[in-house]
Amino acid sequence: MRTVVRHGLATIIDTTIAKQKSFLYSIYGVFADRATLYIGQTIGKTGALGRLAQHLSDAHGNTYCQRLSHLFHYEEVELERTDLVAVRFANERIFEIDSPVYREAVEDLVQRILINWVTEQELAICIVSRTRPNSYNKLENIQKEASRISKVLEPWILECHQ
């Protein structure tokens, strides 16, 4: 009988993702042979890395795993692979304040852009995050920021999906 040893591996190229800065992040995960993508934003004390830990934990705030469980009707979520990218928001005060409304507007637009892009590229990726538009979605600087971040995420998604 063969024993399978499970292990975790994390390679962090830029440790600023663990700092309290404003990030739009994306999680690419493979679950039950399905590629999934989650888009989120944070300015938490432990940065995007801390938010990833929350998403993967059994604790409250594990929205990514909750979404997978709900959408695919699984009690327990065992990810085969998980990748994270975190993009710093532009150096504008509106993205650094405690209120998330501006970051959420960018998050919503990025998700909409990526849904269209994934469809155009004919990629078998299920975007599992939920976002809501708000009145700031129409602002030019919000739209530019969403476009900038989307252009960073697209090649990363292609690399993950190979």
C-alpha positions as CSV (number, residue, x, y, z in Angstrom):
1,M,0.0,0.0,0.0
2,R,1.3,3.4,-1.0
3,T,1.1,6.3,1.4
4,V,0.4,9.7,-0.2
5,V,2.1,12.5,1.6
6,R,0.2,15.8,1.3
7,H,2.2,19.0,1.6
8,G,1.7,22.7,1.0
9,L,4.0,24.9,-1.0
10,A,3.9,28.7,-1.1
11,T,6.3,30.9,-3.0
12,I,6.1,34.6,-2.2
13,I,7.9,36.9,-4.5
14,D,6.9,40.2,-3.0
15,T,6.4,40.3,0.8
16,T,4.4,43.5,0.6
17,I,1.3,41.4,0.0
18,A,1.4,40.7,3.7
19,K,1.3,44.4,4.7
20,Q,-1.7,46.7,5.3
21,K,-2.0,48.2,1.9
22,S,-4.9,48.3,-0.5
23,F,-5.0,45.4,-3.0
24,L,-7.2,44.0,-5.6
25,Y,-6.4,40.3,-5.6
26,S,-7.4,37.2,-7.5
27,I,-7.4,33.6,-6.5
28,Y,-7.0,31.0,-9.2
29,G,-8.0,27.6,-7.8
30,V,-8.5,24.1,-9.2
31,F,-11.3,22.3,-7.4
32,A,-12.9,19.0,-8.5
33,D,-11.0,19.3,-11.9
34,R,-12.6,22.8,-12.4
35,A,-10.6,26.0,-12.8
36,T,-12.1,28.8,-10.7
37,L,-11.3,32.4,-10.3
38,Y,-12.2,34.7,-7.4
39,I,-11.8,38.5,-7.4
40,G,-11.6,40.5,-4.2
41,Q,-10.2,43.6,-2.5
42,T,-8.7,44.3,0.8
43,I,-6.9,46.8,3.0
44,G,-6.7,44.5,6.0
45,K,-3.9,44.5,8.5
46,T,-2.4,41.3,7.0
47,G,-2.7,42.4,3.4
48,A,-3.7,40.1,0.5
49,L,-1.8,37.2,2.0
50,G,-3.8,37.4,5.2
51,R,-7.0,37.6,3.2
52,L,-6.0,34.5,1.3
53,A,-5.4,32.7,4.6
54,Q,-9.0,33.7,5.6
55,H,-10.4,32.4,2.3
56,L,-8.8,29.0,2.7
57,S,-9.5,28.6,6.4
58,D,-12.4,26.9,8.2
59,A,-13.1,30.2,9.9
60,H,-15.7,32.9,9.2
61,G,-14.6,35.0,6.2
62,N,-13.7,32.0,4.0
63,T,-15.9,33.4,1.2
64,Y,-13.9,31.6,-1.6
65,C,-14.4,28.2,-0.1
66,Q,-18.0,29.0,0.8
67,R,-18.7,30.0,-2.8
68,L,-17.2,26.8,-4.1
69,S,-19.1,24.7,-1.6
70,H,-22.4,26.4,-2.6
71,L,-21.9,26.5,-6.4
72,F,-20.7,22.9,-6.7
73,H,-22.7,21.3,-3.9
74,Y,-19.7,20.0,-1.9
75,E,-19.6,19.8,1.9
76,E,-15.9,20.0,2.1
77,V,-13.7,21.9,-0.4
78,E,-10.3,20.3,-1.1
79,L,-8.4,22.5,-3.6
80,E,-6.0,20.8,-5.9
81,R,-4.1,24.0,-6.5
82,T,-4.3,27.6,-5.4
83,D,-2.5,30.7,-6.8
84,L,-2.8,34.3,-5.7
85,V,-1.9,37.5,-7.4
86,A,-2.3,40.8,-5.6
87,V,-2.2,44.1,-7.4
88,R,-1.7,47.4,-5.5
89,F,-4.3,50.0,-6.1
90,A,-3.1,53.2,-7.6
91,N,-1.7,55.7,-5.1
92,E,-4.9,57.6,-4.6
93,R,-6.4,58.5,-1.2
94,I,-9.8,57.0,-2.2
95,F,-8.3,53.5,-2.3
96,E,-6.5,53.9,1.1
97,I,-9.5,55.0,3.2
98,D,-11.4,52.5,5.5
99,S,-14.6,52.8,3.5
100,P,-14.4,50.1,0.7
101,V,-16.8,51.7,-1.7
102,Y,-14.2,52.9,-4.3
103,R,-12.3,49.6,-4.1
104,E,-15.5,47.7,-4.5
105,A,-16.4,49.7,-7.6
106,V,-13.0,48.7,-9.1
107,E,-13.5,45.1,-8.0
108,D,-16.9,45.0,-9.7
109,L,-15.6,46.4,-12.9
110,V,-12.6,44.1,-12.9
111,Q,-14.9,41.1,-12.5
112,R,-17.1,42.2,-15.4
113,I,-14.1,42.8,-17.6
114,L,-12.7,39.4,-16.8
115,I,-16.0,37.6,-17.3
116,N,-16.1,39.0,-20.8
117,W,-12.4,38.3,-21.4
118,V,-12.6,34.7,-20.2
119,T,-15.5,34.2,-22.5
120,E,-13.7,35.8,-25.5
121,Q,-10.6,33.7,-24.8
122,E,-12.9,30.5,-24.5
123,L,-11.2,29.6,-21.3
124,A,-12.9,26.9,-19.1
125,I,-12.8,29.0,-15.9
126,C,-15.7,29.6,-13.6
127,I,-15.6,33.0,-11.9
128,V,-17.1,32.3,-8.5
129,S,-16.9,35.7,-6.7
130,R,-19.8,38.0,-6.4
131,T,-19.6,41.7,-6.8
132,R,-22.1,44.6,-6.9
133,P,-22.0,47.8,-8.9
134,N,-22.3,51.0,-7.0
135,S,-22.5,54.7,-8.0
136,Y,-18.7,55.0,-8.2
137,N,-18.5,52.6,-11.1
138,K,-19.2,55.4,-13.6
139,L,-16.2,57.6,-12.4
140,E,-13.4,57.8,-15.0
141,N,-10.6,57.2,-12.5
142,I,-12.4,54.1,-11.2
143,Q,-12.8,52.7,-14.8
144,K,-9.2,53.5,-15.6
145,E,-8.0,51.7,-12.5
146,A,-10.2,48.6,-13.3
147,S,-8.8,48.6,-16.8
148,R,-5.2,48.8,-15.6
149,I,-5.7,46.0,-13.1
150,S,-7.5,43.8,-15.6
151,K,-4.5,44.1,-18.0
152,V,-2.2,42.9,-15.2
153,L,-4.5,39.9,-14.3
154,E,-5.1,38.6,-17.9
155,P,-1.5,37.2,-18.6
156,W,-1.4,35.8,-15.0
157,I,-4.7,34.0,-15.6
158,L,-3.3,32.5,-18.9
159,E,-0.2,31.4,-17.1
160,C,-2.2,29.7,-14.3
161,H,-4.5,28.1,-16.8
162,Q,-1.9,26.4,-18.9
